[in-house]
């Protein structure tokens, strides 16, 4: 029986400790919900609920299904699958079919897509940093590069659509992976602030909200502080937050070796409200990450009236905003300048930022709405 609406399942939400990934995925979820008035959107948790033994058994079953799915994506098994199709399907697909799901949207690129053979799906790709920075530990250790390449080759190419955050990522997907242009939907980050709070007083510190990955480039800030001290300038206090992802020991040792530990204040992992409090109090947010083309903290900072310094690699979509300084990722003197306590920082026009993001949200909603209508029309040909 034909339904008058689509039922869309959202899979792959990270928990809050994932930092930017959690925020980005929930932002995508919010946009999908608001762009689909004629669709029913459900968030499906693929983690099996039950006692410890049931969970253990389920994890084992899922691992075996992943192995089976890996094999069935190789040429040796294609002819076998055509002759002897798997009628039952995976546990996840059967559960989704019982829920009468028409389309699955992964708000990231997750291997659960391997387990879908009958239900169409959409994947989201936030960046292709593994291609550009193959030498960094998080991009190469333990087969990370090979696994990422395989995921994109197998999952993104078979997806109904690929959602990306920028034209830059879209162009790279087209050139590196031969993904069709019409299959890629560009949905820039379009944060919405429920309230805009102006503040007339800011403390003289720089704020960097980021987990300690190598690509976050904390080292340039430590070196910039040393540069200021050596030249007789007083640095702003540097406030760092986030979890250690393998690079914190190196940063701590570097700061100790350079004798600048006293200028750095590490707060650990903070809640969203605590992060916003720092945005409201900081003189500037610094984002020296070498990975782009987009990052969420600059937009969060601007919406709270705090200017931001970013690298050219992570500045996509930010050039039209006031209060944005774009610096070379490895220019010590440039980062020292914004960390200098006497340097006058630009003013942020919050209303202009909010207006620009509102326009982006409307454009994103239209793109998604048009896709859902197109998908519903095509679905009528077979369902």
C-alpha angles and dihedrals in degrees: 000000000000114000122216091223141037122248109215124191120204115210134180108041112168120218122252094268089070088076112196093016090057092049094045094049094048090047089055090048090052092050092049092051094049093045096053110062090152094047133078111228120198129179108225119203107209092193110105115237119217143085123322095267092049091049091049092050091047093050090051091049091049092050090052090048090051090052090049090048091050090054094047089056091064124089093243091067101040095086091043091054092049091053097038109027119193101248098183097051126197126318092252094048092049091050091049091048090053087055088052092239115178100185135017120209118196110202088208134013105284130172091232085085086073088069095057116090104147104030116072116233144195124214130202122218117192100183146345096222093138088070095052100038104036091150096063116099095235090053099046113020120106094006094302093144095048093046092049091049092049092049093053094043094050106027104034095044092053094044120109088228137358117218117210136175100229148019087247093062090044093054092048092051090051095048100038100037105021092236111167116255093230089057093061123080117194112215111171119207107275108180120192122211114208090206133013113218119193119204128194096196127060128177119236099254136108118229128211115181105190141118114250102263122144092243091058086075099215088161094076090060093051091049091047091055090051089050091054094048092049090053095049098257127132112237124216112251109264115224115198128188136177142072127298109257094175104291103078097088090055091050093047092049093047092051090049093047091051093044096237101113090113091065094055125080116191113199100179123220112342136191122252092258091051091050091051090050089057091049089054094049103037124098091218141354114228122205110179093163113143091207119089164068088194138011130185103220094071091058092043089051094049092049087057093050096254119132118232139211115209138171121256088245091061100037101093109139094006101091093087094059126090116231096042122124115193114204139176108263094232102035103117095187092051093053090043089057094058091042092053108110091220097051114113110232127210124261121247120222100211094188091056091049092049092048093051092049091049089056090050091050091053091050092048092050091053092049092052094043091052091049093051090050091049092048092050090052093050091045090060088068093067110013 
